[in-house]
Structures are given as C-alpha cells and as structure tokens.
Amino acid sequence: MSAETPADVAALSYEEARDELVQVVARLEQGGTTLEESLQLWERGETLAARCEEWLIGARQRLEAARQGAAEPSTDDGADA
C-alpha cells in the first residue's frame, strides 16, 4: 500500500473503490462544480484509481503464483517415509 493512500481508501475493496471512482467520474463529467471541487474530485479519483490498480496487481500476482505452483512437478512419489 502506498504511503500516500489515505486510510479510508486503503480499507476499500476493489469493488468499493471502483464504484466510488465511477461516481467521481460521473460528477466530473456532469460539470457544475467549482474549480476547487473539481480538483478535489480529480485527486480523489486518482487515489481511487491507484487503489484499484493495487488490487489488480495483487490479483495478477496471486494468479501467476497459483499457475506456477500448479505447473511444478510434485516431488512426492507416494511412498511413505
């Protein structure tokens, strides 16, 4: 987890971060916010996007580890010691 990620975002699941990011993007696309509000939304969106990326990187690493574990031949010959 990045030291720059606020604790509230760090605690979000992938789905929670993604859903909030969708809401942030929708608000930015609607317009009608002040420049300061837009900047705050943008910053929040960047933080949420980074959190989603962290989840996806972790998921990819887990899948790769599982694939490597499944591809390695077993050293157990079935004989009892």
DSSP file (Angstrom, degrees, kcal/mol; ACC not computed):
  #  RESIDUE AA STRUCTURE BP1 BP2  ACC     N-H-->O    O-->H-N    N-H-->O    O-->H-N    TCO  KAPPA ALPHA  PHI   PSI    X-CA   Y-CA   Z-CA
    1    1 A M              0   0    0      0, 0.0     2,-0.1     0, 0.0    50,-0.0   0.000 360.0 360.0 360.0 133.3    0.0    0.0    0.0
    2    2 A S    >   -     0   0    0      1,-0.1     3,-1.3     4,-0.1     8,-0.1  -0.370 360.0-130.8 -67.1 143.7    1.4    3.4   -0.9
    3    3 A A  T 3  S+     0   0    0      1,-0.3    -1,-0.1    -2,-0.1     0, 0.0   0.707 108.6  59.5 -66.6 -18.3    2.2    5.8    2.0
    4    4 A E  T 3  S+     0   0    0      2,-0.1    -1,-0.3    43,-0.0    -2,-0.0   0.566  79.6 103.5 -86.7  -9.5    0.2    8.4    0.1
    5    5 A T  S <  S-     0   0    0     -3,-1.3     5,-0.0     1,-0.1    43,-0.0  -0.627  76.5-122.8 -78.7 120.4   -3.0    6.4    0.1
    6    6 A P    >>  -     0   0    0      0, 0.0     4,-2.5     0, 0.0     3,-0.5  -0.256  21.2-115.5 -59.9 150.3   -5.4    7.8    2.7
    7    7 A A  H 3> S+     0   0    0      1,-0.2     4,-1.3     2,-0.2     5,-0.1   0.850 113.8  56.8 -58.0 -37.2   -6.6    5.2    5.3
    8    8 A D  H 34 S+     0   0    0      1,-0.2    -1,-0.2     2,-0.2     4,-0.2   0.883 112.2  41.2 -64.9 -36.2  -10.2    5.4    4.1
    9    9 A V  H X4 S+     0   0    0     -3,-0.5     3,-1.6     1,-0.2    -2,-0.2   0.866 108.9  59.7 -77.0 -36.7   -9.2    4.4    0.6
   10   10 A A  H 3< S+     0   0    0     -4,-2.5    -1,-0.2     1,-0.3    -2,-0.2   0.779 102.9  54.1 -61.6 -26.4   -6.7    1.8    1.7
   11   11 A A  T 3< S+     0   0    0     -4,-1.3    -1,-0.3    -5,-0.2    -2,-0.2   0.527  87.7 106.6 -86.1  -6.2   -9.5    0.0    3.5
   12   12 A L    <   -     0   0    0     -3,-1.6     2,-0.1    -4,-0.2    -3,-0.0  -0.462  67.5-128.7 -78.1 143.5  -11.7   -0.2    0.4
   13   13 A S     >  -     0   0    0     -2,-0.2     4,-2.5     1,-0.1     5,-0.2  -0.340  34.6-100.9 -73.7 169.0  -12.3   -3.5   -1.5
   14   14 A Y  H  > S+     0   0    0      1,-0.2     4,-2.8     2,-0.2     5,-0.2   0.939 124.2  48.8 -56.9 -47.3  -11.7   -3.4   -5.3
   15   15 A E  H  > S+     0   0    0      1,-0.2     4,-2.6     2,-0.2    -1,-0.2   0.888 111.1  49.4 -63.8 -40.3  -15.4   -3.2   -5.9
   16   16 A E  H  > S+     0   0    0      2,-0.2     4,-2.3     1,-0.2    -1,-0.2   0.925 113.5  45.8 -64.7 -44.4  -15.9   -0.4   -3.5
   17   17 A A  H  X S+     0   0    0     -4,-2.5     4,-2.3     2,-0.2    -2,-0.2   0.913 114.0  49.2 -64.7 -42.7  -13.0    1.7   -4.9
   18   18 A R  H  X S+     0   0    0     -4,-2.8     4,-2.2    -5,-0.2    -2,-0.2   0.925 111.3  48.9 -62.5 -45.6  -14.2    1.0   -8.5
   19   19 A D  H  X S+     0   0    0     -4,-2.6     4,-1.8     1,-0.2    -1,-0.2   0.906 112.6  47.2 -63.8 -41.7  -17.8    2.0   -7.7
   20   20 A E  H  X S+     0   0    0     -4,-2.3     4,-2.4     1,-0.2    -1,-0.2   0.893 109.8  54.3 -66.8 -37.3  -16.7    5.2   -6.0
   21   21 A L  H  X S+     0   0    0     -4,-2.3     4,-2.6     1,-0.2    -2,-0.2   0.902 106.0  52.5 -61.5 -40.9  -14.4    6.0   -8.9
   22   22 A V  H  X S+     0   0    0     -4,-2.2     4,-2.2     1,-0.2    -1,-0.2   0.906 110.0  48.9 -60.1 -42.1  -17.3    5.6  -11.3
   23   23 A Q  H  X S+     0   0    0     -4,-1.8     4,-2.3     2,-0.2    -2,-0.2   0.900 110.1  50.8 -64.9 -41.3  -19.3    8.1   -9.2
   24   24 A V  H  X S+     0   0    0     -4,-2.4     4,-2.3     2,-0.2    -2,-0.2   0.932 110.8  48.5 -62.3 -46.1  -16.4   10.6   -9.1
   25   25 A V  H  X S+     0   0    0     -4,-2.6     4,-2.6     1,-0.2    -1,-0.2   0.911 110.1  52.1 -61.4 -42.5  -16.0   10.4  -12.9
   26   26 A A  H  X S+     0   0    0     -4,-2.2     4,-1.9     1,-0.2    -1,-0.2   0.912 109.5  49.2 -61.1 -42.8  -19.8   10.9  -13.4
   27   27 A R  H  X S+     0   0    0     -4,-2.3     4,-1.1     1,-0.2    -1,-0.2   0.901 112.1  48.3 -64.6 -40.0  -19.7   14.0  -11.2
   28   28 A L  H  < S+     0   0    0     -4,-2.3     3,-0.3     1,-0.2    -2,-0.2   0.903 111.6  49.9 -66.0 -40.1  -16.8   15.4  -13.1
   29   29 A E  H  < S+     0   0    0     -4,-2.6    -1,-0.2     1,-0.2    -2,-0.2   0.819 105.2  58.0 -68.7 -30.6  -18.5   14.8  -16.4
   30   30 A Q  H  < S-     0   0    0     -4,-1.9    -1,-0.2    -5,-0.2    -2,-0.2   0.833  92.7-162.4 -66.7 -31.9  -21.7   16.5  -15.3
   31   31 A G     <  +     0   0    0     -4,-1.1    -1,-0.2    -3,-0.3     3,-0.1  -0.359  50.6 116.1  76.7-165.2  -19.9   19.7  -14.6
   32   32 A G        +     0   0    0      1,-0.3     2,-0.3    -2,-0.1    -1,-0.1   0.535  53.4 116.7  80.2   6.0  -21.4   22.3  -12.4
   33   33 A T        -     0   0    0     -5,-0.1    -1,-0.3    -6,-0.1     2,-0.0  -0.739  69.0-107.3-103.6 156.6  -18.7   22.1   -9.8
   34   34 A T     >  -     0   0    0     -2,-0.3     4,-2.7    -3,-0.1     5,-0.2  -0.256  34.7-104.9 -71.2 167.5  -16.3   24.8   -8.8
   35   35 A L  H  > S+     0   0    0      1,-0.2     4,-2.5     2,-0.2     5,-0.2   0.923 123.1  50.0 -59.4 -44.5  -12.7   24.6   -9.8
   36   36 A E  H  > S+     0   0    0      2,-0.2     4,-2.3     1,-0.2    -1,-0.2   0.917 111.3  47.9 -62.5 -43.7  -11.7   23.6   -6.2
   37   37 A E  H  > S+     0   0    0      1,-0.2     4,-2.6     2,-0.2    -1,-0.2   0.905 111.3  51.5 -62.5 -40.9  -14.4   20.9   -6.1
   38   38 A S  H  X S+     0   0    0     -4,-2.7     4,-2.7     1,-0.2    -2,-0.2   0.908 109.7  49.2 -62.7 -42.0  -13.3   19.6   -9.4
   39   39 A L  H  X S+     0   0    0     -4,-2.5     4,-2.6     2,-0.2    -1,-0.2   0.902 111.3  49.3 -64.7 -40.7   -9.7   19.4   -8.3
   40   40 A Q  H  X S+     0   0    0     -4,-2.3     4,-2.4     2,-0.2    -2,-0.2   0.908 112.4  48.1 -64.5 -41.4  -10.7   17.6   -5.1
   41   41 A L  H  X S+     0   0    0     -4,-2.6     4,-2.8     2,-0.2    -2,-0.2   0.919 111.3  50.7 -63.5 -43.1  -12.7   15.1   -7.1
   42   42 A W  H  X S+     0   0    0     -4,-2.7     4,-2.5     2,-0.2    -2,-0.2   0.932 111.2  48.0 -60.2 -46.5   -9.8   14.6   -9.5
   43   43 A E  H  X S+     0   0    0     -4,-2.6     4,-2.1     1,-0.2    -1,-0.2   0.906 112.3  48.9 -62.4 -41.8   -7.4   13.9   -6.7
   44   44 A R  H  X S+     0   0    0     -4,-2.4     4,-2.7     1,-0.2    -1,-0.2   0.916 110.6  51.7 -63.3 -42.4   -9.9   11.5   -5.1
   45   45 A G  H  X S+     0   0    0     -4,-2.8     4,-2.7     1,-0.2    -2,-0.2   0.900 108.1  50.9 -61.3 -41.6  -10.3    9.8   -8.4
   46   46 A E  H  X S+     0   0    0     -4,-2.5     4,-2.1     2,-0.2    -1,-0.2   0.909 111.6  48.2 -61.6 -42.4   -6.5    9.4   -8.8
   47   47 A T  H  X S+     0   0    0     -4,-2.1     4,-1.9     2,-0.2    -2,-0.2   0.910 113.0  47.5 -65.0 -42.8   -6.3    7.9   -5.3
   48   48 A L  H  X S+     0   0    0     -4,-2.7     4,-2.4     2,-0.2    -2,-0.2   0.899 110.6  51.7 -65.4 -40.8   -9.2    5.5   -6.1
   49   49 A A  H  X S+     0   0    0     -4,-2.7     4,-2.3     1,-0.2    -1,-0.2   0.895 108.8  51.4 -63.5 -39.3   -7.7    4.5   -9.4
   50   50 A A  H  X S+     0   0    0     -4,-2.1     4,-2.2     2,-0.2    -1,-0.2   0.890 108.9  51.2 -64.0 -38.8   -4.4    3.8   -7.7
   51   51 A R  H  X S+     0   0    0     -4,-1.9     4,-2.1     2,-0.2    -2,-0.2   0.912 109.4  49.8 -65.0 -42.5   -6.2    1.6   -5.2
   52   52 A C  H  X S+     0   0    0     -4,-2.4     4,-2.4     1,-0.2    -2,-0.2   0.917 110.0  51.3 -60.8 -42.7   -7.9   -0.3   -7.9
   53   53 A E  H  X S+     0   0    0     -4,-2.3     4,-2.7     1,-0.2     5,-0.2   0.895 106.7  53.9 -63.2 -39.5   -4.6   -0.8   -9.6
   54   54 A E  H  X S+     0   0    0     -4,-2.2     4,-2.4     1,-0.2    -1,-0.2   0.925 109.8  48.0 -59.1 -44.4   -3.1   -2.2   -6.4
   55   55 A W  H  X S+     0   0    0     -4,-2.1     4,-2.5     1,-0.2    -2,-0.2   0.923 112.6  48.3 -61.6 -44.6   -5.9   -4.7   -6.2
   56   56 A L  H  X S+     0   0    0     -4,-2.4     4,-2.4     2,-0.2    -2,-0.2   0.887 110.9  50.1 -67.1 -38.6   -5.4   -5.8   -9.8
   57   57 A I  H  X S+     0   0    0     -4,-2.7     4,-2.4     2,-0.2    -1,-0.2   0.925 112.0  48.9 -63.2 -43.9   -1.6   -6.1   -9.4
   58   58 A G  H  X S+     0   0    0     -4,-2.4     4,-2.2    -5,-0.2    -2,-0.2   0.899 110.9  49.9 -62.0 -41.0   -2.2   -8.3   -6.3
   59   59 A A  H  X S+     0   0    0     -4,-2.5     4,-2.4     2,-0.2    -1,-0.2   0.911 110.2  50.4 -64.3 -42.2   -4.7  -10.4   -8.1
   60   60 A R  H  X S+     0   0    0     -4,-2.4     4,-2.6     1,-0.2    -2,-0.2   0.915 110.2  50.1 -62.6 -42.6   -2.3  -10.9  -11.1
   61   61 A Q  H  X S+     0   0    0     -4,-2.4     4,-2.4     1,-0.2    -1,-0.2   0.900 110.3  50.0 -63.1 -40.5    0.5  -11.9   -8.7
   62   62 A R  H  X S+     0   0    0     -4,-2.2     4,-2.3     2,-0.2    -1,-0.2   0.910 111.7  48.2 -64.2 -41.7   -1.8  -14.4   -7.0
   63   63 A L  H  X S+     0   0    0     -4,-2.4     4,-2.5     2,-0.2    -2,-0.2   0.918 112.0  48.8 -65.1 -42.8   -2.8  -16.0  -10.3
   64   64 A E  H  X S+     0   0    0     -4,-2.6     4,-2.5     1,-0.2    -2,-0.2   0.903 111.8  49.5 -63.9 -40.4    0.7  -16.2  -11.5
   65   65 A A  H  X S+     0   0    0     -4,-2.4     4,-2.3     2,-0.2    -1,-0.2   0.899 111.5  49.2 -64.6 -40.1    1.8  -17.9   -8.2
   66   66 A A  H  X S+     0   0    0     -4,-2.3     4,-2.0     2,-0.2    -2,-0.2   0.902 111.5  49.1 -66.1 -40.5   -1.1  -20.3   -8.5
   67   67 A R  H  X S+     0   0    0     -4,-2.5     4,-1.8     2,-0.2    -2,-0.2   0.916 111.8  48.3 -64.5 -43.0   -0.2  -21.2  -12.1
   68   68 A Q  H  X S+     0   0    0     -4,-2.5     4,-1.4     1,-0.2    -2,-0.2   0.898 111.1  51.0 -65.1 -39.4    3.5  -21.7  -11.2
   69   69 A G  H  < S+     0   0    0     -4,-2.3    -1,-0.2     1,-0.2    -2,-0.2   0.875 112.1  46.7 -64.4 -37.3    2.5  -23.9   -8.3
   70   70 A A  H  < S+     0   0    0     -4,-2.0    -1,-0.2     1,-0.2    -2,-0.2   0.785 111.4  52.2 -74.6 -27.4    0.3  -26.0  -10.5
   71   71 A A  H  < S+     0   0    0     -4,-1.8    -1,-0.2    -5,-0.2    -2,-0.2   0.714  87.8  94.5 -83.6 -20.9    2.9  -26.3  -13.2
   72   72 A E  S  < S-     0   0    0     -4,-1.4     2,-0.1    -5,-0.1     3,-0.1  -0.529  82.9-115.6 -74.2 134.7    5.7  -27.5  -10.9
   73   73 A P        -     0   0    0      0, 0.0     2,-0.2     0, 0.0    -1,-0.1  -0.396  32.2-107.2 -68.9 146.7    6.0  -31.3  -10.8
   74   74 A S        -     0   0    0      1,-0.1     0, 0.0     2,-0.1     0, 0.0  -0.515  18.2-157.6 -73.8 137.9    5.3  -32.9   -7.5
   75   75 A T        +     0   0    0     -2,-0.2     2,-0.6    -3,-0.1    -1,-0.1   0.469  65.9 103.6 -92.5  -3.3    8.2  -34.3   -5.5
   76   76 A D        -     0   0    0      1,-0.1    -2,-0.1     2,-0.1     0, 0.0  -0.700  50.2-172.2 -81.8 117.8    6.0  -36.7   -3.6
   77   77 A D        -     0   0    0     -2,-0.6    -1,-0.1     2,-0.2     3,-0.1   0.399  46.1-111.6 -92.1   4.4    6.4  -40.2   -5.0
   78   78 A G  S    S+     0   0    0      1,-0.3     2,-0.3     0, 0.0    -2,-0.1   0.360  75.9 130.4  86.7  -7.2    3.6  -41.5   -2.9
   79   79 A A        -     0   0    0      1,-0.1    -1,-0.3     2,-0.0     2,-0.3  -0.609  58.9-123.1 -82.9 139.8    5.9  -43.7   -0.8
   80   80 A D              0   0    0     -2,-0.3    -1,-0.1     1,-0.1     0, 0.0  -0.610 360.0 360.0 -79.7 140.7    5.5  -43.5    3.0
   81   81 A A              0   0    0     -2,-0.3    -1,-0.1     0, 0.0    -2,-0.0   0.463 360.0 360.0 -84.7 360.0    8.7  -42.5    4.8
